């Protein structure tokens, strides 16, 4: 099973920025899709952004123009640059990957809190 390690969460003021990182360890197969989900208190987990191995990206409407997802295939690492953060972005952010045989793995999550 792929082991995902997320870093970069924390407390930030509205309008600030954070950068999340996620490294995939022990993957037997190449990593295809990588992405980030978020789960706010009392809400369901929802997809925020994804990137294919070739770098094709998709974003949910609420983060378009503010978040940027990127990856380093050599390091099996995905990043989420979060800009212009809003209080409603407060959530636990989960790294998600799909390998070449379709197996999905999840990180344990990192807390992002946007508050003054």
N, C-alpha and C positions, 0 to 999 in steps of 0.2 A: 504494500500500500504506500502511496505517495505521502510523504510527511511535509506539510506546509507550515512555514514559520513566518508570521506576520509581525512587522514592526512599524512604528511611526505614528501610532495614535496618540491622543492627548487632549489637553484643554487649549482652546484657542478662542480669541475674541471674534465677534462677527466682523466679516471682511478680511479676516486673516487667511493664512494658507497652512496646509500640512501636506506631507508626502508620505504615503504608505508604501511599504515594500513587502513582497512575499516571495520567499525562496522555496522552490520545490525540491525536496531531497528524496533520494532513493527511488527515483522513477525508473522502472525497467524499460519503459517505452518512451518515445519522444512525446513531449507535451504539445498538444494541439491548441485548443482554446484555453485562454486564461482570462479571468475576470474578477470583478468585485461585486458582492452583494452588500446590502445594508439592511439592518433591522432596527427600527426605532422602537422605543418602549410602547408596548401594547399593539404593535402592528406586525404584519407578516413580513417575512424576509423578501426583499425585492432586488431585482437585478439593476445594477448601476451602470456598469460598463464592461465590455468584453473586447478582447483582441485575439485575432487569429495568429497562427504561427508566422504568417506572412505580413502581419501588421495591420490587417484590416480591422477597423475599430467600429464599435457601436455604443451608443449612449442612450440612457433613458432621458426623456425630455427635461426632467427637473435638474439635470446636471450638465446638459449641453452648454458649451461655451464657458463653463467654469472648471470642469474636471478634465484631466487629460490622462488617458491610460497609455502605458508603453511597456515594452518588455525587452529583455536581453536573453535571447535564446541560448547563447553560450553558457549563461549562468542560471538558466531556468528560473528567471526572476521576472516578476511583473510589478509595475509601479502604478500608483494612482496619485497624480498631482492634483490636489484639491485647492482651488483658489476661490476668492470671494465667498467664503463660507458663511452660511446662514444658520441661525438657531435650529431650523428644521432639518439641517443636515446631521444633527446629533443622532448618533446611532452606533451600534456595533457593526463594524465592517468586516466582512468575511471574504477571504481569498477563495477562489474556486478554479479548479483546473480540470480539463478533460484530456486524457492521454490518447495515443494513436489507436487504441482498441476500444475507446469509448468509455473507459472507466473514469468516474468522477471522484474527486477528492475535495475536502473542505478543510480550511484552516479553523483554528479555535476562535478567531475573532479578535479584533482590537477596538477599543472604545475610542470614539471621537466625540468630544463635547464642545459645542460652540455656544459660548456664553460670555457675557460681560461681567 
